[in-house]
């Protein structure tokens, strides 16, 4: 009888712990990243693009951070942040690519006269 109670309690505990370890919505998102000091990532859902810039250093990352949507209408570049990302901080923002600019998209960071890009994603 004791053995049955212990097995039932062990099964109940396992089910409870599995429920606690369920993945977050962010973990289910497919991110495409590049960069080391400032990690530049992009994901999409339909024609909505989300970019995430993660500063992995103690120093601030300064510049412009944005996204470019490309399609039959040409290119639509949008600055999402003009300023600083503090050390060890993350800036994330979503952008709906307008009609005519929905073939693919890429995120970018312009700092010190250079442009650093995320991988391109097909929409």
Phi and psi in degrees as a GROMACS rama.xvg file:
@    title "Ramachandran Plot"
@    xaxis  label "Phi"
@    yaxis  label "Psi"
@TYPE xy
-61.2916  -39.052  UNK-2
-63.1054  -40.1364  UNK-3
-64.8459  -42.9201  UNK-4
-63.4431  -43.3124  UNK-5
-63.7119  -41.935  UNK-6
-64.8021  -41.6027  UNK-7
-64.786  -42.6078  UNK-8
-64.8521  -40.7763  UNK-9
-63.8828  -42.3856  UNK-10
-64.9455  -41.4823  UNK-11
-64.0222  -43.0913  UNK-12
-62.8999  -42.1195  UNK-13
-62.4824  -44.2709  UNK-14
-62.0407  -41.2058  UNK-15
-64.5493  -42.1163  UNK-16
-69.295  -35.9754  UNK-17
-63.6752  -39.0902  UNK-18
-62.9671  -35.7474  UNK-19
-71.0914  -27.4864  UNK-20
-93.6655  15.7002  UNK-21
-65.9686  143.476  UNK-22
-69.1331  150.193  UNK-23
-77.7096  168.388  UNK-24
-63.13  -34.8922  UNK-25
-66.1752  -35.7621  UNK-26
-67.5733  -27.0879  UNK-27
-80.3773  -15.3324  UNK-28
-74.528  138.549  UNK-29
-89.5734  106.014  UNK-30
-96.9223  142.51  UNK-31
-118.739  118.622  UNK-32
-125.47  159.701  UNK-33
-150.167  164.725  UNK-34
92.7611  158.365  UNK-35
-121.9  -56.0423  UNK-36
-68.362  -46.299  UNK-37
-117.229  110.821  UNK-38
-80.8558  122.978  UNK-39
-108.754  119.681  UNK-40
-128.016  152.487  UNK-41
-141.141  144.788  UNK-42
-144.925  168.544  UNK-43
-149.653  156.771  UNK-44
-136.607  106.299  UNK-45
67.141  -122.612  UNK-46
-104.379  9.84081  UNK-47
-96.6416  122.823  UNK-48
-105.283  139.27  UNK-49
-121.307  127.441  UNK-50
-111.792  146.461  UNK-51
-136.595  121.163  UNK-52
-111.433  116.547  UNK-53
-113.468  117.203  UNK-54
-82.7359  117.212  UNK-55
-99.4102  10.676  UNK-56
-118.674  170.674  UNK-57
-77.7169  -21.7458  UNK-58
-81.8599  154.545  UNK-59
-72.7512  147.189  UNK-60
-103.358  116.012  UNK-61
-107.458  148.546  UNK-62
145.735  -160.985  UNK-63
-109.618  141.45  UNK-64
-127.038  129.172  UNK-65
-160.498  -165.449  UNK-66
-143.271  146.54  UNK-67
-123.323  125.291  UNK-68
-102.207  138.17  UNK-69
-126.559  140.457  UNK-70
-167.96  -160.442  UNK-71
-64.0228  -23.3833  UNK-72
-84.3194  -1.03424  UNK-73
108.773  -136.261  UNK-74
-121.389  141.636  UNK-75
-122.964  99.614  UNK-76
-93.86  130.371  UNK-77
-128.238  120.76  UNK-78
-79.5456  120.377  UNK-79
-95.2535  -26.5034  UNK-80
-152.557  131.607  UNK-81
-121.016  101.271  UNK-82
161.386  -135.905  UNK-83
-124.867  141.025  UNK-84
-107.832  114.628  UNK-85
-59.2514  162.598  UNK-86
-56.6717  139.458  UNK-87
57.0238  30.5376  UNK-88
-118.878  167.75  UNK-89
-131.021  138.88  UNK-90
-116.248  127.268  UNK-91
-135.625  138.625  UNK-92
-155.663  147.104  UNK-93
-103.261  153.179  UNK-94
-146.809  131.889  UNK-95
-88.1606  114.502  UNK-96
-66.777  130.687  UNK-97
-71.8186  162.152  UNK-98
-57.9011  140.414  UNK-99
89.5952  -6.22671  UNK-100
-132.894  43.9689  UNK-101
-121.903  29.6894  UNK-102
-84.2923  -53.2787  UNK-103
-153.851  168.076  UNK-104
-143.732  155.537  UNK-105
-144.429  143.067  UNK-106
-92.6524  158.416  UNK-107
-152.17  158.334  UNK-108
-132.117  126.269  UNK-109
-108.56  117.243  UNK-110
-141.692  134.015  UNK-111
52.0795  41.3257  UNK-112
76.565  7.4701  UNK-113
-119.547  152.855  UNK-114
-115.132  128.781  UNK-115
-116.227  130.1  UNK-116
-116.23  156.197  UNK-117
-84.1092  167.001  UNK-118
-63.4817  153.128  UNK-119
-78.7553  144.844  UNK-120
-119.522  137.831  UNK-121
-83.5423  131.335  UNK-122
